[in-house]
Amino acid sequence: MADGPYRYQQPGAGPFYYPQTQPNPHHPRHLPRSGSPVNGSRGTYTNETPSPSRSPVSQVSHNPYGMFGPNHPQSQHMMMNGAPGHQRYMPMGVINKYQQQNSQHQHGQQQHHPHHQQQQNHPGGQGTMGHQHTFSSGTMSNATPQFTPSHLHSGTPNNSQIAFGEAISEHWQQQLQLAAEARTASTTPHHHCRKEGVSRVSKGPTEVSPEHSPRIGGDEERNRATANVEIRRQDWDAMDLSGQGLRALAPSLFRDYMFLGKLFIDNNRLTRLHPSLGQLRSLTHLDASNNQLREVPEEIGMLVNLKALLLFDNNINSLPNEIGYLHRLEMLGIEGNPLDEELKEEIIRRGSKALVTHLRENMEAGDAPNERDWHILDETSATDTLSVLSYNILCDKYATTAQYGYTPSEVLSWEYRRDIILGEVKGHNADIVCLQEVDQERYNEFFRRELAHQDYRGVFSPKTRAKTMADKEARFVDGCATFYKSRKYILLDKHVIDFANTAINRPDMKGEHDTFNRVMPRDHIAVVTFFENRATGSRLIVVNVHIYWDPAFKDVKLVQVAIMMEQVSRLADRWAKHPPCTDKAAFRHAELDGEPSLAAAEECPDELAPSQEYSNGTQIPLLICGDFNSAAGTGVYDLLTRGSVSGDHADLANHSYGNFTRDGMAHPFNLKSAYNGTDELSFTNYTPTFSGVIDYIWYSTNALQVRGVLGDVDLDYLSKVPGFPNHHFPSDHLALKAEFSVKSRKEIKAAVEVKFGPQKERRG
């Protein structure tokens, strides 16, 4: 459609598309508003007319939009602008009161006041005000409009002190100017497209990619990885349907044009906006002014990239709290609507952002989503089973309004989120729990104490930066925490992998500049634990890891995972020779704050099986859980699933990392994602700028068999939720859970070969 006969072909037209349909000549919006003093007294625009964006701050210009003077014949019957059905008249008492307060000042402007003459002594400053305005960047002009309180239109509060006093903000004055401009354009079909065609020079094709997301907060950990999505070339991203007399919009508009950045549907006869509007998540500008809308759908909250939402001159009397999600919104145009006075007062006094904040902070939790389904993948009987939960809980120091502006501040607080997190961990009741982004203070003072009541004991390590800090600061450094059921498992050994320190101490890497400049500054770690099942004697290696986030450092991610797998392989070979546990009774006592308890011993089986023996490390069942910040198709994913990647992998680019780039990277395990081959999980990280799978539970296929996984979030619920965290999901990540059965010794075979072929991958 972009290359068809309907493209707007005027030279310099810019990225616009509009259908060639004839406007309805009888539409009331196409007729001049004779009752509007704004349109009736508008000055003629010329090139010499100063626009608000070019006028000096000190300029005082005459006001062509002011109310009629007290002696004007139309002042006794003046109607204020408003949409049909809710036109209101200004009370004469208010007019007289305002005119008495300002008549001297206005007459001073109309006459030859010396001070004003001096300020107006510049070209074009003869009392005529221009109104150039474009939407080329999707944002409103930052210039201060030359408006006075006399320009208020319909819909203002009845309280004259609010409507006409000094409390009116410059933002509201700017909104009145935009509303006036929208009314003057009401008779022109495709006004925005024609305006762009005159004022812009075409910039040619634009690369549009849904993976694009701006970085916020510099080198903060909470910035997300991006998916490898093919970049589409699109030479227009704006659609102008204004002035067409439309009564409805087909849902296919929102489904087929999800790349749109600007949509103009103003000056039509629309009575409602279809909920499918929420699919246009790339929109930065939406103009639905001069219609017959009575409400705004809740799905408007999905358009979190909106910077301008113009709803001038409709019949809207309330706004959904979901507008609170629009944390990037700079202009919410509501002039000319019979809006609730409390909301109107908020935007008049403090501006659009204040109203958005007000709606967000007063947002209710709403209906909770349906429980996530449990998907059974293997129903065969098994005697040795285990379950594992992996969850990036969102560290408290990263849960800020700057990073998650769409989330109410109360919901971001640790006091609100911690109980939901704890309830979810307890509810799943997994044998092994791997948590990422747990700081030392929350581990020691909250999780360790609370989970001890559920028979959990833990192993924790913060990122390595904590070693260089004082205790007061180090307690807020996050890391990885692994909890296990002490009644079921014995902790035989543990190890922390320090990626940076390992890299700079490798003989082949310590002389490389990329090692010092790219890998060493990232202080991520992995916690490796070695368990034995009390009842069956089978042993288990569990890796809990958090990989670096930045998509510009794919090489660093790949090196971190390569180091992790190299170290795990060495540990597995060493632990394969670990001596049998001969006195399991010594491990029966659980601890709560250092005090022994016999509760665990009472529930242990009377006959404990002897420790199983393994000839090499690959025979030991292996689980690798964590936030890898890497999607399918990346070097990290390829290395884990295929067992090796070459030294010239695209993610390494031109960086040099010793043997890794010279000989490639490999590991001896046969690994597979627990969710591989299923369509039950479409994302693990969900924010307005990114939705994808970056968290995994990997398992060794030669020793473990997946029996079931925790399914996806209710899709109906997601249709009105632009991102996590929110009232029901305390982190921007989902918890992953899987259940496995340990294969019998006859089934377990050493992984003597590495599978180099690609495996079937699930969508997401």
JORAVEN-V85657 format. One record per backbone hydrogen bond with DSSP energy under -1.0 kcal/mol. CO is the residue of the C=O (numbers start at 0). NH is the residue of the N-H. If there is no record, write none. Layout:
# JORAVEN-V85657
((CO,NH) (CO,NH))
This chain:
# JORAVEN-V85657
((3,6) (9,12) (13,15) (14,237) (16,239) (18,20) (23,26) (26,29) (27,30) (31,33) (32,35) (35,39) (36,40) (38,41) (45,48) (49,129) (50,53) (50,54) (55,58) (62,65) (68,71) (71,74) (73,76) (80,153) (82,85) (87,79) (90,94) (91,95) (92,96) (93,97) (94,98) (95,99) (96,100) (97,101) (98,102) (101,105) (102,106) (103,107) (104,108) (105,109) (106,110) (110,112) (112,116) (113,117) (114,118) (115,119) (119,121) (121,124) (134,137) (144,146) (147,150) (148,151) (153,335) (158,162) (159,163) (164,167) (168,172) (169,173) (170,174) (171,175) (172,176) (173,177) (174,178) (175,179) (176,180) (177,181) (178,182) (179,183) (180,184) (182,185) (184,187) (189,193) (190,194) (191,195) (192,196) (193,197) (194,198) (195,199) (205,233) (207,231) (208,211) (219,222) (226,228) (231,207) (233,205) (236,260) (236,261) (237,16) (238,263) (241,189) (245,268) (249,252) (250,254) (251,255) (256,259) (260,283) (260,284) (261,238) (262,286) (263,240) (265,242) (269,291) (270,293) (273,276) (274,277) (275,278) (276,279) (278,280) (279,282) (283,306) (283,307) (284,262) (285,309) (286,264) (288,266) (292,314) (296,299) (297,300) (298,301) (299,302) (301,303) (302,305) (306,329) (306,330) (307,285) (308,332) (309,287) (311,289) (316,339) (319,322) (320,323) (321,324) (322,325) (324,326) (325,328) (330,308) (332,310) (334,312) (336,338) (339,343) (340,344) (341,345) (342,346) (343,347) (344,348) (345,349) (346,350) (347,168) (350,354) (351,355) (352,356) (353,357) (354,358) (355,359) (356,360) (357,361) (359,362) (372,710) (374,708) (383,741) (385,739) (386,431) (387,737) (388,433) (389,735) (390,435) (394,397) (397,399) (399,403) (403,406) (407,411) (412,416) (413,417) (416,420) (417,421) (418,422) (419,423) (420,424) (421,425) (422,426) (423,427) (424,428) (430,484) (431,388) (432,482) (433,390) (434,480) (435,392) (437,478) (438,442) (439,443) (440,444) (441,445) (441,446) (442,447) (445,449) (446,450) (450,453) (450,455) (451,454) (454,485) (456,483) (458,481) (460,479) (462,465) (463,466) (464,467) (465,468) (469,473) (470,474) (472,475) (473,476) (474,440) (476,439) (477,462) (478,437) (479,460) (480,434) (481,458) (482,432) (483,456) (484,488) (487,533) (489,531) (492,529) (494,527) (496,525) (497,501) (498,502) (499,503) (502,505) (505,508) (505,509) (508,511) (511,515) (512,516) (513,517) (513,518) (514,519) (518,521) (522,463) (523,498) (524,545) (525,496) (526,543) (527,494) (528,541) (529,491) (529,492) (530,539) (531,489) (532,536) (536,611) (537,532) (539,530) (540,622) (541,528) (542,624) (543,526) (544,626) (549,552) (552,556) (553,557) (554,558) (555,559) (556,560) (557,561) (558,562) (559,563) (560,564) (561,565) (562,566) (563,567) (564,568) (565,569) (566,570) (567,571) (568,572) (569,573) (570,574) (571,575) (573,576) (574,577) (582,585) (583,586) (584,587) (589,596) (591,594) (594,591) (596,589) (597,601) (615,618) (616,619) (620,540) (621,699) (622,542) (623,697) (624,544) (625,695) (626,546) (630,633) (633,637) (634,638) (635,639) (636,640) (637,641) (638,642) (642,666) (644,664) (645,648) (648,651) (651,654) (656,659) (657,661) (658,662) (664,644) (669,700) (671,698) (672,675) (674,677) (683,733) (684,691) (685,723) (689,686) (691,683) (691,684) (693,627) (695,625) (696,673) (697,623) (698,671) (699,702) (699,703) (702,742) (704,740) (706,376) (706,377) (707,738) (708,374) (713,717) (716,719) (717,720) (728,725) (731,685) (735,389) (736,709) (737,387) (738,706) (738,707) (739,385) (740,704) (743,746) (743,747) (749,751) (763,692))
